Every structure is written in C-alpha cells, then in structure tokens.
C-alpha cells in the first residue's frame, strides 16, 4: 500500500472514530420519551382491577393526541403496550354508541379469550367501566 492509500485509510478511520464518539455522546445526552405507565403508582397492595384502571387511564392520556379517531373506540391495548394481567384497555363513547359494540372496535385479546377482563375509558380518558 502506498503512502496515499495509508493516508486515506487513516482519514477514514479518524472520521469513523469521530462519528462513533458523536453517536455515543448524543445517545447519552438526548432525552428519551418517558413511559407514562411508569408514573402510575404501582402499590403492591393495590387490587389488580384498580391497577388496570389506573394504567388504562394513563395509557389513554399519554396517547390520545396520536390517535386520529377516538370516537370509533379503538382498543388501546391492541395498539400500545398494556401489560396488566388478564386485562385489556378499551376506549368507548360515553354514553355508549353502536360503534363501540362492533367487533373491529373491541380488543382482540378479549374477543378471542386470551384476556378475560377489560377496562373502558371515555374519549376524554375518564374511567367508564
């Protein structure tokens, strides 16, 4: 390898090293999006139904701006992570409308029997049932 090739290889290595340092520094300093479910009080003595309710409200509140049509009653636990044992989290209209009873607007895990309990919150993220 001639001296020009060695120089080019050295510059390439230097640029790569600087790039890796920048990635490391940026990943260490840029803020990450907080998980709203971590803010829910996870009291070990709290009944699972109350925990499911609190997490569903938090999930709705954190994500309602990113959903285009809350009136169709989307199932939040089909779209976002909702890890409450045997529960799903669903948005419904309050008062309930026919659209809320349509299978495509209900939680798949509840319909197919994988989960047996549900929490329903309104389009304003208020507890319904």
C-alpha positions in Angstrom: 0.0 0.0 0.0 1.4 3.4 -1.0 1.6 6.4 1.3 -1.5 7.9 -0.3 -3.6 4.8 0.4 -2.4 4.8 4.0 -3.4 8.4 4.4 -6.8 7.8 3.1 -7.3 4.8 5.4 -6.1 6.9 8.3 -8.6 9.7 7.5 -11.4 7.1 7.1 -10.6 5.6 10.5 -10.5 9.1 12.1 -13.9 10.1 10.6 -15.3 6.8 11.7 -14.0 7.3 15.3 -15.4 10.9 15.4 -18.8 9.6 14.2 -18.9 6.9 16.8 -18.0 9.4 19.5 -20.7 11.7 18.4 -23.3 8.9 18.4 -22.2 7.9 21.9 -22.4 11.5 23.3 -25.8 12.2 21.6 -27.3 8.9 22.8 -26.2 9.6 26.4 -27.4 13.2 26.5 -30.6 13.3 24.4 -33.8 12.9 26.5 -35.9 9.8 25.9 -39.6 9.7 25.8 -40.9 8.7 29.2 -43.2 5.7 29.6 -46.4 7.1 31.1 -47.2 3.7 32.7 -44.1 4.1 34.9 -45.8 7.1 36.5 -48.7 5.0 37.8 -48.5 4.2 41.4 -47.6 0.5 41.5 -48.6 -0.2 45.1 -48.2 -3.9 45.7 -51.3 -3.9 47.9 -53.5 -2.3 45.2 -56.1 -4.6 43.7 -55.4 -5.7 40.2 -58.6 -4.1 38.9 -57.6 -0.7 40.4 -54.1 -1.0 38.9 -55.6 -1.9 35.5 -57.9 1.1 35.7 -55.0 3.5 36.6 -52.8 2.1 33.8 -55.6 2.4 31.2 -56.3 6.0 32.1 -52.5 6.8 31.9 -52.2 5.0 28.6 -55.1 6.9 27.1 -53.9 10.2 28.4 -50.4 9.7 27.1 -51.5 8.6 23.6 -54.8 10.3 22.8 -53.2 13.0 20.7 -51.5 10.4 18.5 -54.8 8.6 17.7 -56.8 10.1 14.9 -60.3 8.9 15.8 -61.2 8.2 19.4 -64.9 8.1 18.6 -64.5 4.8 16.8 -63.5 3.3 20.1 -60.0 1.9 19.4 -58.7 -0.8 21.7 -55.6 0.8 23.3 -54.1 -2.5 24.4 -54.1 -3.6 20.7 -52.1 -0.6 19.7 -49.9 0.1 22.7 -48.1 -2.0 25.3 -50.5 -2.7 28.3 -49.1 -5.4 30.5 -51.8 -5.9 33.1 -52.5 -9.5 33.8 -55.7 -10.7 32.2 -56.9 -7.1 31.3 -57.4 -5.1 28.1 -57.8 -1.3 27.8 -60.5 0.0 25.5 -61.8 3.4 24.6 -65.6 3.8 24.4 -68.1 6.6 23.9 -69.9 7.8 26.9 -72.8 7.2 26.6 -72.0 4.1 24.6 -72.8 4.1 20.9 -73.4 1.2 18.4 -69.9 1.7 17.1 -68.5 0.6 20.4 -70.1 -2.8 20.0 -68.6 -3.5 16.6 -66.1 -6.4 16.9 -63.4 -4.4 14.9 -63.6 -1.7 17.7 -63.2 -4.2 20.5 -60.0 -5.6 22.0 -58.8 -8.7 20.0 -57.4 -10.4 23.1 -60.7 -10.1 24.9 -62.7 -11.3 21.9 -60.5 -14.4 21.3 -60.5 -15.2 25.0 -56.8 -14.6 25.8 -57.9 -11.9 28.3 -61.0 -12.1 30.5 -61.3 -8.6 31.9 -61.4 -5.1 30.5 -61.2 -1.5 31.5 -63.2 1.0 29.4 -62.3 4.7 29.4 -64.1 7.5 27.6 -62.8 9.5 24.7 -61.7 12.0 27.4 -59.7 9.3 29.1 -62.1 9.1 32.0 -63.0 5.8 33.7 -66.3 4.3 32.4 -66.3 0.6 33.4 
